[in-house]
Structure formats: C-alpha cells, structure tokens
Amino acid sequence: MTQKTIIIKESLDARQAAFFVQTAGKFQSDIRIAIDDKKVNAKSIMGIIALGMTAGQSANIIAEGSDEEAAVNELAAVLA
C-alpha cells in the first residue's frame, strides 16, 4: 500500500472532478481518497463530488495494487 497526503490547491468543480476520476481510471490499483473522516473510491465521480474538495484541505490518497506508486504520484499532481 502506498499513500500520500497533499494540500488541495484549488476547489474541484464537476469538470475537474471528472478529470480526476479519468486519471484514476487509468490505473489497475484500488485507489481511495480520504478527507477528514470520509473515504471514497477515487474512480467514482459521485464519490469525488460528494467529498466536496476545496482549496486548502488536506487529502490522503491511498492506493493498493500493481501500479500503486504511479497512481498516488499522478493523482497527487492533479490535486496539489
């Protein structure tokens, strides 16, 4: 399992959330994103929108699988 904590640089609107989910979908790993006590599947558009990610929040990206390190690093780059 690989994880990385980042600070979100800008709030996600629907278009940015869709891009995040598309990026997560490129990877085989199981990917979750956690903010406070909420944890959702990073490949779920409804889950990502429900998180309501806003600028300045701390988010933890967690991946488990064959390409977990690449997944965490690329998704962190999308948000931070």
mmCIF file of the N, C-alpha and C atoms, coordinates in Angstrom:
data_MODEL
# 
_entry.id   MODEL 
# 
loop_
_atom_site.group_PDB 
_atom_site.id 
_atom_site.type_symbol 
_atom_site.label_atom_id 
_atom_site.label_alt_id 
_atom_site.label_comp_id 
_atom_site.label_asym_id 
_atom_site.label_entity_id 
_atom_site.label_seq_id 
_atom_site.pdbx_PDB_ins_code 
_atom_site.Cartn_x 
_atom_site.Cartn_y 
_atom_site.Cartn_z 
_atom_site.occupancy 
_atom_site.B_iso_or_equiv 
_atom_site.pdbx_formal_charge 
_atom_site.auth_seq_id 
_atom_site.auth_comp_id 
_atom_site.auth_asym_id 
_atom_site.auth_atom_id 
_atom_site.pdbx_PDB_model_num 
ATOM 1   N N  . MET A 1 1  ? 0.839   -1.181 0.000   1.00 0.00 ? 1  MET A N  1 
ATOM 2   C CA . MET A 1 1  ? 0.000   0.000  0.000   1.00 0.00 ? 1  MET A CA 1 
ATOM 3   C C  . MET A 1 1  ? 0.886   1.247  0.000   1.00 0.00 ? 1  MET A C  1 
ATOM 4   N N  . THR A 1 2  ? 0.517   2.196  -0.838  1.00 0.00 ? 2  THR A N  1 
ATOM 5   C CA . THR A 1 2  ? 1.217   3.476  -0.929  1.00 0.00 ? 2  THR A CA 1 
ATOM 6   C C  . THR A 1 2  ? 0.218   4.576  -0.624  1.00 0.00 ? 2  THR A C  1 
ATOM 7   N N  . GLN A 1 3  ? 0.653   5.566  0.134   1.00 0.00 ? 3  GLN A N  1 
ATOM 8   C CA . GLN A 1 3  ? -0.235  6.697  0.407   1.00 0.00 ? 3  GLN A CA 1 
ATOM 9   C C  . GLN A 1 3  ? 0.548   7.991  0.460   1.00 0.00 ? 3  GLN A C  1 
ATOM 10  N N  . LYS A 1 4  ? -0.161  9.076  0.192   1.00 0.00 ? 4  LYS A N  1 
ATOM 11  C CA . LYS A 1 4  ? 0.464   10.396 0.183   1.00 0.00 ? 4  LYS A CA 1 
ATOM 12  C C  . LYS A 1 4  ? -0.570  11.408 0.659   1.00 0.00 ? 4  LYS A C  1 
ATOM 13  N N  . THR A 1 5  ? -0.152  12.308 1.524   1.00 0.00 ? 5  THR A N  1 
ATOM 14  C CA . THR A 1 5  ? -1.017  13.379 1.998   1.00 0.00 ? 5  THR A CA 1 
ATOM 15  C C  . THR A 1 5  ? -0.623  14.662 1.281   1.00 0.00 ? 5  THR A C  1 
ATOM 16  N N  . ILE A 1 6  ? -1.634  15.337 0.751   1.00 0.00 ? 6  ILE A N  1 
ATOM 17  C CA . ILE A 1 6  ? -1.386  16.577 -0.001  1.00 0.00 ? 6  ILE A CA 1 
ATOM 18  C C  . ILE A 1 6  ? -2.370  17.651 0.459   1.00 0.00 ? 6  ILE A C  1 
ATOM 19  N N  . ILE A 1 7  ? -2.057  18.881 0.115   1.00 0.00 ? 7  ILE A N  1 
ATOM 20  C CA . ILE A 1 7  ? -2.971  20.005 0.329   1.00 0.00 ? 7  ILE A CA 1 
ATOM 21  C C  . ILE A 1 7  ? -3.568  20.347 -1.033  1.00 0.00 ? 7  ILE A C  1 
ATOM 22  N N  . ILE A 1 8  ? -4.883  20.368 -1.119  1.00 0.00 ? 8  ILE A N  1 
ATOM 23  C CA . ILE A 1 8  ? -5.570  20.637 -2.386  1.00 0.00 ? 8  ILE A CA 1 
ATOM 24  C C  . ILE A 1 8  ? -5.348  22.091 -2.776  1.00 0.00 ? 8  ILE A C  1 
ATOM 25  N N  . LYS A 1 9  ? -4.893  22.316 -4.021  1.00 0.00 ? 9  LYS A N  1 
ATOM 26  C CA . LYS A 1 9  ? -4.541  23.671 -4.450  1.00 0.00 ? 9  LYS A CA 1 
ATOM 27  C C  . LYS A 1 9  ? -5.749  24.495 -4.874  1.00 0.00 ? 9  LYS A C  1 
ATOM 28  N N  . GLU A 1 10 ? -6.774  23.841 -5.458  1.00 0.00 ? 10 GLU A N  1 
ATOM 29  C CA . GLU A 1 10 ? -7.973  24.580 -5.835  1.00 0.00 ? 10 GLU A CA 1 
ATOM 30  C C  . GLU A 1 10 ? -9.191  23.678 -5.744  1.00 0.00 ? 10 GLU A C  1 
ATOM 31  N N  . SER A 1 11 ? -10.328 24.279 -5.454  1.00 0.00 ? 11 SER A N  1 
ATOM 32  C CA . SER A 1 11 ? -11.576 23.523 -5.324  1.00 0.00 ? 11 SER A CA 1 
ATOM 33  C C  . SER A 1 11 ? -11.898 22.802 -6.624  1.00 0.00 ? 11 SER A C  1 
ATOM 34  N N  . LEU A 1 12 ? -12.509 21.620 -6.508  1.00 0.00 ? 12 LEU A N  1 
ATOM 35  C CA . LEU A 1 12 ? -12.856 20.838 -7.690  1.00 0.00 ? 12 LEU A CA 1 
ATOM 36  C C  . LEU A 1 12 ? -14.298 21.112 -8.099  1.00 0.00 ? 12 LEU A C  1 
ATOM 37  N N  . ASP A 1 13 ? -14.475 21.536 -9.348  1.00 0.00 ? 13 ASP A N  1 
ATOM 38  C CA . ASP A 1 13 ? -15.822 21.620 -9.903  1.00 0.00 ? 13 ASP A CA 1 
ATOM 39  C C  . ASP A 1 13 ? -16.090 20.290 -10.620 1.00 0.00 ? 13 ASP A C  1 
ATOM 40  N N  . ALA A 1 14 ? -17.237 20.162 -11.262 1.00 0.00 ? 14 ALA A N  1 
ATOM 41  C CA . ALA A 1 14 ? -17.608 18.893 -11.896 1.00 0.00 ? 14 ALA A CA 1 
ATOM 42  C C  . ALA A 1 14 ? -16.616 18.478 -12.986 1.00 0.00 ? 14 ALA A C  1 
ATOM 43  N N  . ARG A 1 15 ? -16.142 19.432 -13.773 1.00 0.00 ? 15 ARG A N  1 
ATOM 44  C CA . ARG A 1 15 ? -15.195 19.119 -14.840 1.00 0.00 ? 15 ARG A CA 1 
ATOM 45  C C  . ARG A 1 15 ? -13.869 18.617 -14.274 1.00 0.00 ? 15 ARG A C  1 
ATOM 46  N N  . GLN A 1 16 ? -13.383 19.290 -13.248 1.00 0.00 ? 16 GLN A N  1 
ATOM 47  C CA . GLN A 1 16 ? -12.117 18.874 -12.629 1.00 0.00 ? 16 GLN A CA 1 
ATOM 48  C C  . GLN A 1 16 ? -12.268 17.529 -11.918 1.00 0.00 ? 16 GLN A C  1 
ATOM 49  N N  . ALA A 1 17 ? -13.429 17.302 -11.303 1.00 0.00 ? 17 ALA A N  1 
ATOM 50  C CA . ALA A 1 17 ? -13.688 16.015 -10.654 1.00 0.00 ? 17 ALA A CA 1 
ATOM 51  C C  . ALA A 1 17 ? -13.692 14.898 -11.697 1.00 0.00 ? 17 ALA A C  1 
ATOM 52  N N  . ALA A 1 18 ? -14.280 15.151 -12.864 1.00 0.00 ? 18 ALA A N  1 
ATOM 53  C CA . ALA A 1 18 ? -14.309 14.160 -13.935 1.00 0.00 ? 18 ALA A CA 1 
ATOM 54  C C  . ALA A 1 18 ? -12.894 13.851 -14.423 1.00 0.00 ? 18 ALA A C  1 
ATOM 55  N N  . PHE A 1 19 ? -12.054 14.870 -14.550 1.00 0.00 ? 19 PHE A N  1 
ATOM 56  C CA . PHE A 1 19 ? -10.662 14.666 -14.960 1.00 0.00 ? 19 PHE A CA 1 
ATOM 57  C C  . PHE A 1 19 ? -9.921  13.818 -13.927 1.00 0.00 ? 19 PHE A C  1 
ATOM 58  N N  . PHE A 1 20 ? -10.150 14.096 -12.641 1.00 0.00 ? 20 PHE A N  1 
ATOM 59  C CA . PHE A 1 20 ? -9.520  13.326 -11.565 1.00 0.00 ? 20 PHE A CA 1 
ATOM 60  C C  . PHE A 1 20 ? -9.925  11.854 -11.668 1.00 0.00 ? 20 PHE A C  1 
ATOM 61  N N  . VAL A 1 21 ? -11.216 11.594 -11.854 1.00 0.00 ? 21 VAL A N  1 
ATOM 62  C CA . VAL A 1 21 ? -11.721 10.217 -11.951 1.00 0.00 ? 21 VAL A CA 1 
ATOM 63  C C  . VAL A 1 21 ? -11.163 9.529  -13.199 1.00 0.00 ? 21 VAL A C  1 
ATOM 64  N N  . GLN A 1 22 ? -11.076 10.245 -14.318 1.00 0.00 ? 22 GLN A N  1 
ATOM 65  C CA . GLN A 1 22 ? -10.481 9.686  -15.543 1.00 0.00 ? 22 GLN A CA 1 
ATOM 66  C C  . GLN A 1 22 ? -9.030  9.292  -15.301 1.00 0.00 ? 22 GLN A C  1 
ATOM 67  N N  . THR A 1 23 ? -8.306  10.148 -14.610 1.00 0.00 ? 23 THR A N  1 
ATOM 68  C CA . THR A 1 23 ? -6.907  9.863  -14.309 1.00 0.00 ? 23 THR A CA 1 
ATOM 69  C C  . THR A 1 23 ? -6.806  8.624  -13.427 1.00 0.00 ? 23 THR A C  1 
ATOM 70  N N  . ALA A 1 24 ? -7.634  8.530  -12.408 1.00 0.00 ? 24 ALA A N  1 
ATOM 71  C CA . ALA A 1 24 ? -7.625  7.363  -11.513 1.00 0.00 ? 24 ALA A CA 1 
ATOM 72  C C  . ALA A 1 24 ? -7.972  6.086  -12.273 1.00 0.00 ? 24 ALA A C  1 
ATOM 73  N N  . GLY A 1 25 ? -8.864  6.201  -13.259 1.00 0.00 ? 25 GLY A N  1 
ATOM 74  C CA . GLY A 1 25 ? -9.295  5.044  -14.031 1.00 0.00 ? 25 GLY A CA 1 
ATOM 75  C C  . GLY A 1 25 ? -8.218  4.426  -14.897 1.00 0.00 ? 25 GLY A C  1 
ATOM 76  N N  . LYS A 1 26 ? -7.130  5.142  -15.120 1.00 0.00 ? 26 LYS A N  1 
ATOM 77  C CA . LYS A 1 26 ? -6.025  4.619  -15.932 1.00 0.00 ? 26 LYS A CA 1 
ATOM 78  C C  . LYS A 1 26 ? -5.237  3.540  -15.199 1.00 0.00 ? 26 LYS A C  1 
ATOM 79  N N  . PHE A 1 27 ? -5.425  3.452  -13.884 1.00 0.00 ? 27 PHE A N  1 
ATOM 80  C CA . PHE A 1 27 ? -4.608  2.554  -13.065 1.00 0.00 ? 27 PHE A CA 1 
ATOM 81  C C  . PHE A 1 27 ? -5.379  1.309  -12.645 1.00 0.00 ? 27 PHE A C  1 
ATOM 82  N N  . GLN A 1 28 ? -4.650  0.206  -12.495 1.00 0.00 ? 28 GLN A N  1 
ATOM 83  C CA . GLN A 1 28 ? -5.230  -1.064 -12.065 1.00 0.00 ? 28 GLN A CA 1 
ATOM 84  C C  . GLN A 1 28 ? -5.478  -1.088 -10.553 1.00 0.00 ? 28 GLN A C  1 
ATOM 85  N N  . SER A 1 29 ? -4.722  -0.334 -9.804  1.00 0.00 ? 29 SER A N  1 
ATOM 86  C CA . SER A 1 29 ? -4.787  -0.355 -8.344  1.00 0.00 ? 29 SER A CA 1 
ATOM 87  C C  . SER A 1 29 ? -6.141  0.096  -7.812  1.00 0.00 ? 29 SER A C  1 
ATOM 88  N N  . ASP A 1 30 ? -6.449  -0.364 -6.606  1.00 0.00 ? 30 ASP A N  1 
ATOM 89  C CA . ASP A 1 30 ? -7.608  0.127  -5.866  1.00 0.00 ? 30 ASP A CA 1 
ATOM 90  C C  . ASP A 1 30 ? -7.169  1.452  -5.249  1.00 0.00 ? 30 ASP A C  1 
ATOM 91  N N  . ILE A 1 31 ? -7.862  2.534  -5.578  1.00 0.00 ? 31 ILE A N  1 
ATOM 92  C CA . ILE A 1 31 ? -7.440  3.864  -5.127  1.00 0.00 ? 31 ILE A CA 1 
ATOM 93  C C  . ILE A 1 31 ? -8.567  4.512  -4.328  1.00 0.00 ? 31 ILE A C  1 
ATOM 94  N N  . ARG A 1 32 ? -8.226  5.018  -3.171  1.00 0.00 ? 32 ARG A N  1 
ATOM 95  C CA . ARG A 1 32 ? -9.175  5.721  -2.300  1.00 0.00 ? 32 ARG A CA 1 
ATOM 96  C C  . ARG A 1 32 ? -8.610  7.106  -1.999  1.00 0.00 ? 32 ARG A C  1 
ATOM 97  N N  . ILE A 1 33 ? -9.514  8.033  -1.735  1.00 0.00 ? 33 ILE A N  1 
ATOM 98  C CA . ILE A 1 33 ? -9.095  9.353  -1.278  1.00 0.00 ? 33 ILE A CA 1 
ATOM 99  C C  . ILE A 1 33 ? -9.873  9.653  -0.012  1.00 0.00 ? 33 ILE A C  1 
ATOM 100 N N  . ALA A 1 34 ? -9.158  10.146 0.991   1.00 0.00 ? 34 ALA A N  1 
ATOM 101 C CA . ALA A 1 34 ? -9.770  10.417 2.292   1.00 0.00 ? 34 ALA A CA 1 
ATOM 102 C C  . ALA A 1 34 ? -9.566  11.874 2.679   1.00 0.00 ? 34 ALA A C  1 
ATOM 103 N N  . ILE A 1 35 ? -10.646 12.481 3.132   1.00 0.00 ? 35 ILE A N  1 
ATOM 104 C CA . ILE A 1 35 ? -10.613 13.830 3.686   1.00 0.00 ? 35 ILE A CA 1 
ATOM 105 C C  . ILE A 1 35 ? -11.380 13.766 4.993   1.00 0.00 ? 35 ILE A C  1 
ATOM 106 N N  . ASP A 1 36 ? -10.722 14.180 6.066   1.00 0.00 ? 36 ASP A N  1 
ATOM 107 C CA . ASP A 1 36 ? -11.298 14.074 7.415   1.00 0.00 ? 36 ASP A CA 1 
ATOM 108 C C  . ASP A 1 36 ? -11.709 12.623 7.660   1.00 0.00 ? 36 ASP A C  1 
ATOM 109 N N  . ASP A 1 37 ? -12.973 12.374 7.949   1.00 0.00 ? 37 ASP A N  1 
ATOM 110 C CA . ASP A 1 37 ? -13.416 11.005 8.235   1.00 0.00 ? 37 ASP A CA 1 
ATOM 111 C C  . ASP A 1 37 ? -14.132 10.354 7.053   1.00 0.00 ? 37 ASP A C  1 
ATOM 112 N N  . LYS A 1 38 ? -14.111 11.014 5.888   1.00 0.00 ? 38 LYS A N  1 
ATOM 113 C CA . LYS A 1 38 ? -14.745 10.466 4.681   1.00 0.00 ? 38 LYS A CA 1 
ATOM 114 C C  . LYS A 1 38 ? -13.694 9.834  3.787   1.00 0.00 ? 38 LYS A C  1 
ATOM 115 N N  . LYS A 1 39 ? -13.990 8.612  3.309   1.00 0.00 ? 39 LYS A N  1 
ATOM 116 C CA . LYS A 1 39 ? -13.086 7.924  2.383   1.00 0.00 ? 39 LYS A CA 1 
ATOM 117 C C  . LYS A 1 39 ? -13.923 7.394  1.230   1.00 0.00 ? 39 LYS A C  1 
ATOM 118 N N  . VAL A 1 40 ? -13.523 7.726  -0.003  1.00 0.00 ? 40 VAL A N  1 
ATOM 119 C CA . VAL A 1 40 ? -14.281 7.295  -1.182  1.00 0.00 ? 40 VAL A CA 1 
ATOM 120 C C  . VAL A 1 40 ? -13.358 6.677  -2.221  1.00 0.00 ? 40 VAL A C  1 
ATOM 121 N N  . ASN A 1 41 ? -13.971 5.941  -3.130  1.00 0.00 ? 41 ASN A N  1 
ATOM 122 C CA . ASN A 1 41 ? -13.267 5.356  -4.259  1.00 0.00 ? 41 ASN A CA 1 
ATOM 123 C C  . ASN A 1 41 ? -12.892 6.488  -5.221  1.00 0.00 ? 41 ASN A C  1 
ATOM 124 N N  . ALA A 1 42 ? -11.634 6.601  -5.567  1.00 0.00 ? 42 ALA A N  1 
ATOM 125 C CA . ALA A 1 42 ? -11.167 7.679  -6.445  1.00 0.00 ? 42 ALA A CA 1 
ATOM 126 C C  . ALA A 1 42 ? -11.657 7.510  -7.880  1.00 0.00 ? 42 ALA A C  1 
ATOM 127 N N  . LYS A 1 43 ? -12.204 6.336  -8.209  1.00 0.00 ? 43 LYS A N  1 
ATOM 128 C CA . LYS A 1 43 ? -12.700 6.093  -9.562  1.00 0.00 ? 43 LYS A CA 1 
ATOM 129 C C  . LYS A 1 43 ? -14.210 6.353  -9.672  1.00 0.00 ? 43 LYS A C  1 
ATOM 130 N N  . SER A 1 44 ? -14.806 6.868  -8.599  1.00 0.00 ? 44 SER A N  1 
ATOM 131 C CA . SER A 1 44 ? -16.242 7.139  -8.567  1.00 0.00 ? 44 SER A CA 1 
ATOM 132 C C  . SER A 1 44 ? -16.509 8.643  -8.652  1.00 0.00 ? 44 SER A C  1 
ATOM 133 N N  . ILE A 1 45 ? -17.125 9.088  -9.729  1.00 0.00 ? 45 ILE A N  1 
ATOM 134 C CA . ILE A 1 45 ? -17.408 10.513 -9.890  1.00 0.00 ? 45 ILE A CA 1 
ATOM 135 C C  . ILE A 1 45 ? -18.327 11.010 -8.780  1.00 0.00 ? 45 ILE A C  1 
ATOM 136 N N  . MET A 1 46 ? -19.318 10.218 -8.410  1.00 0.00 ? 46 MET A N  1 
ATOM 137 C CA . MET A 1 46 ? -20.243 10.639 -7.351  1.00 0.00 ? 46 MET A CA 1 
ATOM 138 C C  . MET A 1 46 ? -19.515 10.743 -6.001  1.00 0.00 ? 46 MET A C  1 
ATOM 139 N N  . GLY A 1 47 ? -18.614 9.817  -5.753  1.00 0.00 ? 47 GLY A N  1 
ATOM 140 C CA . GLY A 1 47 ? -17.847 9.862  -4.510  1.00 0.00 ? 47 GLY A CA 1 
ATOM 141 C C  . GLY A 1 47 ? -16.961 11.093 -4.435  1.00 0.00 ? 47 GLY A C  1 
ATOM 142 N N  . ILE A 1 48 ? -16.283 11.401 -5.531  1.00 0.00 ? 48 ILE A N  1 
ATOM 143 C CA . ILE A 1 48 ? -15.387 12.557 -5.572  1.00 0.00 ? 48 ILE A CA 1 
ATOM 144 C C  . ILE A 1 48 ? -16.176 13.853 -5.411  1.00 0.00 ? 48 ILE A C  1 
ATOM 145 N N  . ILE A 1 49 ? -17.310 13.960 -6.096  1.00 0.00 ? 49 ILE A N  1 
ATOM 146 C CA . ILE A 1 49 ? -18.140 15.158 -5.953  1.00 0.00 ? 49 ILE A CA 1 
ATOM 147 C C  . ILE A 1 49 ? -18.675 15.275 -4.527  1.00 0.00 ? 49 ILE A C  1 
ATOM 148 N N  . ALA A 1 50 ? -19.065 14.143 -3.937  1.00 0.00 ? 50 ALA A N  1 
ATOM 149 C CA . ALA A 1 50 ? -19.603 14.147 -2.570  1.00 0.00 ? 50 ALA A CA 1 
ATOM 150 C C  . ALA A 1 50 ? -18.568 14.607 -1.539  1.00 0.00 ? 50 ALA A C  1 
ATOM 151 N N  . LEU A 1 51 ? -17.295 14.392 -1.828  1.00 0.00 ? 51 LEU A N  1 
ATOM 152 C CA . LEU A 1 51 ? -16.252 14.856 -0.897  1.00 0.00 ? 51 LEU A CA 1 
ATOM 153 C C  . LEU A 1 51 ? -16.215 16.380 -0.813  1.00 0.00 ? 51 LEU A C  1 
ATOM 154 N N  . GLY A 1 52 ? -16.606 17.038 -1.890  1.00 0.00 ? 52 GLY A N  1 
ATOM 155 C CA . GLY A 1 52 ? -16.606 18.498 -1.905  1.00 0.00 ? 52 GLY A CA 1 
ATOM 156 C C  . GLY A 1 52 ? -15.225 19.079 -1.638  1.00 0.00 ? 52 GLY A C  1 
ATOM 157 N N  . MET A 1 53 ? -14.248 18.619 -2.385  1.00 0.00 ? 53 MET A N  1 
ATOM 158 C CA . MET A 1 53 ? -12.867 19.057 -2.178  1.00 0.00 ? 53 MET A CA 1 
ATOM 159 C C  . MET A 1 53 ? -12.723 20.557 -2.421  1.00 0.00 ? 53 MET A C  1 
ATOM 160 N N  . THR A 1 54 ? -12.167 21.247 -1.440  1.00 0.00 ? 54 THR A N  1 
ATOM 161 C CA . THR A 1 54 ? -11.956 22.689 -1.562  1.00 0.00 ? 54 THR A CA 1 
ATOM 162 C C  . THR A 1 54 ? -10.496 23.027 -1.318  1.00 0.00 ? 54 THR A C  1 
ATOM 163 N N  . ALA A 1 55 ? -10.089 24.160 -1.836  1.00 0.00 ? 55 ALA A N  1 
ATOM 164 C CA . ALA A 1 55 ? -8.700  24.614 -1.716  1.00 0.00 ? 55 ALA A CA 1 
ATOM 165 C C  . ALA A 1 55 ? -8.298  24.690 -0.242  1.00 0.00 ? 55 ALA A C  1 
ATOM 166 N N  . GLY A 1 56 ? -7.099  24.215 0.037   1.00 0.00 ? 56 GLY A N  1 
ATOM 167 C CA . GLY A 1 56 ? -6.554  24.281 1.387   1.00 0.00 ? 56 GLY A CA 1 
ATOM 168 C C  . GLY A 1 56 ? -6.830  23.060 2.240   1.00 0.00 ? 56 GLY A C  1 
ATOM 169 N N  . GLN A 1 57 ? -7.718  22.173 1.798   1.00 0.00 ? 57 GLN A N  1 
ATOM 170 C CA . GLN A 1 57 ? -7.998  20.955 2.558   1.00 0.00 ? 57 GLN A CA 1 
ATOM 171 C C  . GLN A 1 57 ? -6.842  19.973 2.421   1.00 0.00 ? 57 GLN A C  1 
ATOM 172 N N  . SER A 1 58 ? -6.664  19.174 3.448   1.00 0.00 ? 58 SER A N  1 
ATOM 173 C CA . SER A 1 58 ? -5.682  18.104 3.413   1.00 0.00 ? 58 SER A CA 1 
ATOM 174 C C  . SER A 1 58 ? -6.381  16.831 2.948   1.00 0.00 ? 58 SER A C  1 
ATOM 175 N N  . ALA A 1 59 ? -5.801  16.154 1.977   1.00 0.00 ? 59 ALA A N  1 
ATOM 176 C CA . ALA A 1 59 ? -6.371  14.910 1.451   1.00 0.00 ? 59 ALA A CA 1 
ATOM 177 C C  . ALA A 1 59 ? -5.308  13.823 1.473   1.00 0.00 ? 59 ALA A C  1 
ATOM 178 N N  . ASN A 1 60 ? -5.743  12.607 1.756   1.00 0.00 ? 60 ASN A N  1 
ATOM 179 C CA . ASN A 1 60 ? -4.841  11.460 1.773   1.00 0.00 ? 60 ASN A CA 1 
ATOM 180 C C  . ASN A 1 60 ? -5.222  10.549 0.617   1.00 0.00 ? 60 ASN A C  1 
ATOM 181 N N  . ILE A 1 61 ? -4.292  10.299 -0.291  1.00 0.00 ? 61 ILE A N  1 
ATOM 182 C CA . ILE A 1 61 ? -4.524  9.412  -1.433  1.00 0.00 ? 61 ILE A CA 1 
ATOM 183 C C  . ILE A 1 61 ? -3.886  8.069  -1.095  1.00 0.00 ? 61 ILE A C  1 
ATOM 184 N N  . ILE A 1 62 ? -4.688  7.010  -1.172  1.00 0.00 ? 62 ILE A N  1 
ATOM 185 C CA . ILE A 1 62 ? -4.238  5.674  -0.782  1.00 0.00 ? 62 ILE A CA 1 
ATOM 186 C C  . ILE A 1 62 ? -4.467  4.721  -1.952  1.00 0.00 ? 62 ILE A C  1 
ATOM 187 N N  . ALA A 1 63 ? -3.433  3.986  -2.345  1.00 0.00 ? 63 ALA A N  1 
ATOM 188 C CA . ALA A 1 63 ? -3.564  3.032  -3.450  1.00 0.00 ? 63 ALA A CA 1 
ATOM 189 C C  . ALA A 1 63 ? -2.944  1.704  -3.052  1.00 0.00 ? 63 ALA A C  1 
ATOM 190 N N  . GLU A 1 64 ? -3.561  0.641  -3.567  1.00 0.00 ? 64 GLU A N  1 
ATOM 191 C CA . GLU A 1 64 ? -3.043  -0.690 -3.321  1.00 0.00 ? 64 GLU A CA 1 
ATOM 192 C C  . GLU A 1 64 ? -3.177  -1.505 -4.598  1.00 0.00 ? 64 GLU A C  1 
ATOM 193 N N  . GLY A 1 65 ? -2.054  -1.981 -5.105  1.00 0.00 ? 65 GLY A N  1 
ATOM 194 C CA . GLY A 1 65 ? -2.073  -2.775 -6.331  1.00 0.00 ? 65 GLY A CA 1 
ATOM 195 C C  . GLY A 1 65 ? -0.748  -2.677 -7.071  1.00 0.00 ? 65 GLY A C  1 
ATOM 196 N N  . SER A 1 66 ? -0.744  -3.184 -8.287  1.00 0.00 ? 66 SER A N  1 
ATOM 197 C CA . SER A 1 66 ? 0.493   -3.311 -9.052  1.00 0.00 ? 66 SER A CA 1 
ATOM 198 C C  . SER A 1 66 ? 1.115   -1.974 -9.457  1.00 0.00 ? 66 SER A C  1 
ATOM 199 N N  . ASP A 1 67 ? 0.299   -0.951 -9.638  1.00 0.00 ? 67 ASP A N  1 
ATOM 200 C CA . ASP A 1 67 ? 0.816   0.356  -10.062 1.00 0.00 ? 67 ASP A CA 1 
ATOM 201 C C  . ASP A 1 67 ? 0.506   1.452  -9.043  1.00 0.00 ? 67 ASP A C  1 
ATOM 202 N N  . GLU A 1 68 ? 0.484   1.069  -7.773  1.00 0.00 ? 68 GLU A N  1 
ATOM 203 C CA . GLU A 1 68 ? 0.059   1.979  -6.701  1.00 0.00 ? 68 GLU A CA 1 
ATOM 204 C C  . GLU A 1 68 ? 0.912   3.235  -6.590  1.00 0.00 ? 68 GLU A C  1 
ATOM 205 N N  . GLU A 1 69 ? 2.210   3.110  -6.710  1.00 0.00 ? 69 GLU A N  1 
ATOM 206 C CA . GLU A 1 69 ? 3.079   4.275  -6.552  1.00 0.00 ? 69 GLU A CA 1 
ATOM 207 C C  . GLU A 1 69 ? 2.850   5.297  -7.665  1.00 0.00 ? 69 GLU A C  1 
ATOM 208 N N  . ALA A 1 70 ? 2.760   4.835  -8.905  1.00 0.00 ? 70 ALA A N  1 
ATOM 209 C CA . ALA A 1 70 ? 2.487   5.743  -10.026 1.00 0.00 ? 70 ALA A CA 1 
ATOM 210 C C  . ALA A 1 70 ? 1.121   6.396  -9.873  1.00 0.00 ? 70 ALA A C  1 
ATOM 211 N N  . ALA A 1 71 ? 0.142   5.628  -9.412  1.00 0.00 ? 71 ALA A N  1 
ATOM 212 C CA . ALA A 1 71 ? -1.216  6.164  -9.232  1.00 0.00 ? 71 ALA A CA 1 
ATOM 213 C C  . ALA A 1 71 ? -1.237  7.283  -8.197  1.00 0.00 ? 71 ALA A C  1 
ATOM 214 N N  . VAL A 1 72 ? -0.622  7.047  -7.066  1.00 0.00 ? 72 VAL A N  1 
ATOM 215 C CA . VAL A 1 72 ? -0.602  8.057  -5.998  1.00 0.00 ? 72 VAL A CA 1 
ATOM 216 C C  . VAL A 1 72 ? 0.117   9.305  -6.470  1.00 0.00 ? 72 VAL A C  1 
ATOM 217 N N  . ASN A 1 73 ? 1.244   9.148  -7.116  1.00 0.00 ? 73 ASN A N  1 
ATOM 218 C CA . ASN A 1 73 ? 2.019   10.314 -7.556  1.00 0.00 ? 73 ASN A CA 1 
ATOM 219 C C  . ASN A 1 73 ? 1.283   11.133 -8.624  1.00 0.00 ? 73 ASN A C  1 
ATOM 220 N N  . GLU A 1 74 ? 0.647   10.451 -9.586  1.00 0.00 ? 74 GLU A N  1 
ATOM 221 C CA . GLU A 1 74 ? -0.047  11.187 -10.641 1.00 0.00 ? 74 GLU A CA 1 
ATOM 222 C C  . GLU A 1 74 ? -1.300  11.892 -10.105 1.00 0.00 ? 74 GLU A C  1 
ATOM 223 N N  . LEU A 1 75 ? -2.046  11.221 -9.226  1.00 0.00 ? 75 LEU A N  1 
ATOM 224 C CA . LEU A 1 75 ? -3.247  11.846 -8.664  1.00 0.00 ? 75 LEU A CA 1 
ATOM 225 C C  . LEU A 1 75 ? -2.887  13.002 -7.727  1.00 0.00 ? 75 LEU A C  1 
ATOM 226 N N  . ALA A 1 76 ? -1.785  12.863 -7.009  1.00 0.00 ? 76 ALA A N  1 
ATOM 227 C CA . ALA A 1 76 ? -1.329  13.957 -6.154  1.00 0.00 ? 76 ALA A CA 1 
ATOM 228 C C  . ALA A 1 76 ? -0.979  15.175 -7.007  1.00 0.00 ? 76 ALA A C  1 
ATOM 229 N N  . ALA A 1 77 ? -0.377  14.940 -8.167  1.00 0.00 ? 77 ALA A N  1 
ATOM 230 C CA . ALA A 1 77 ? -0.022  16.046 -9.060  1.00 0.00 ? 77 ALA A CA 1 
ATOM 231 C C  . ALA A 1 77 ? -1.265  16.748 -9.611  1.00 0.00 ? 77 ALA A C  1 
ATOM 232 N N  . VAL A 1 78 ? -2.351  16.012 -9.786  1.00 0.00 ? 78 VAL A N  1 
ATOM 233 C CA . VAL A 1 78 ? -3.598  16.604 -10.265 1.00 0.00 ? 78 VAL A CA 1 
ATOM 234 C C  . VAL A 1 78 ? -4.181  17.553 -9.215  1.00 0.00 ? 78 VAL A C  1 
ATOM 235 N N  . LEU A 1 79 ? -4.083  17.177 -7.943  1.00 0.00 ? 79 LEU A N  1 
ATOM 236 C CA . LEU A 1 79 ? -4.709  17.958 -6.874  1.00 0.00 ? 79 LEU A CA 1 
ATOM 237 C C  . LEU A 1 79 ? -3.816  19.034 -6.266  1.00 0.00 ? 79 LEU A C  1 
ATOM 238 N N  . ALA A 1 80 ? -2.516  18.785 -6.220  1.00 0.00 ? 80 ALA A N  1 
ATOM 239 C CA . ALA A 1 80 ? -1.632  19.706 -5.494  1.00 0.00 ? 80 ALA A CA 1 
ATOM 240 C C  . ALA A 1 80 ? -0.943  20.689 -6.426  1.00 0.00 ? 80 ALA A C  1 
# 
